[in-house]
């Protein structure tokens, strides 16, 4: 296991925060550090996964005009 992702090494406020209900909510920073989409429909998913369709949205890039 990657030591950075070890639950004992996570930093509250950086890797996660606690919801009002007491759940651990992972941040975009944590997801990027993990390096892949788990396809669970995470609140802060930087990969664009849409749980309702089961697809990952590709980011539109602004290509320079020639």
C-alpha positions in Angstrom: 0.0 0.0 0.0 1.2 3.5 -0.8 2.2 5.1 2.6 0.7 8.4 1.5 -2.7 6.7 1.2 -2.5 4.8 4.4 -5.5 5.9 6.5 -3.2 6.7 9.4 -1.3 9.2 7.2 -4.3 11.2 5.9 -4.5 14.9 6.9 -7.9 16.3 7.9 -8.6 19.4 5.9 -6.3 18.4 3.1 -7.1 14.8 2.2 -10.6 14.7 3.7 -13.1 16.6 5.9 -15.9 15.3 8.2 -19.5 15.8 7.0 -22.1 17.1 9.5 -23.2 13.4 9.7 -19.7 12.4 10.7 -18.6 10.7 7.4 -15.1 11.2 6.0 -15.4 13.0 2.7 -12.4 12.8 0.5 -11.2 16.0 -1.3 -10.2 16.5 -4.9 -6.6 16.6 -3.6 -6.9 13.1 -2.2 -8.5 11.7 -5.3 -5.7 13.1 -7.5 -3.1 11.7 -5.1 -4.7 8.3 -5.3 -4.4 8.5 -9.1 -7.6 6.8 -10.4 -11.4 7.0 -10.4 -13.1 4.4 -8.2 -16.4 5.0 -10.0 -18.3 5.4 -6.7 -19.7 8.9 -7.6 -17.6 10.7 -5.0 -18.6 14.3 -4.2 -15.3 15.8 -5.2 -14.3 13.5 -8.1 -11.8 15.3 -10.3 -12.2 12.6 -13.0 -15.8 13.6 -14.0 -17.5 10.3 -13.2 -21.3 10.5 -13.5 -22.9 7.8 -11.3 -26.3 8.1 -13.0 -24.8 7.2 -16.5 -21.8 5.2 -15.4 -19.5 7.3 -17.6 -16.5 9.5 -17.1 -16.9 12.9 -18.7 -13.9 13.9 -20.7 -12.6 17.4 -20.1 -13.0 19.9 -22.9 -9.6 21.4 -23.7 -9.3 24.8 -25.2 -7.0 24.2 -28.2 -5.2 27.2 -29.4 -6.5 28.6 -32.7 -4.1 28.7 -35.5 
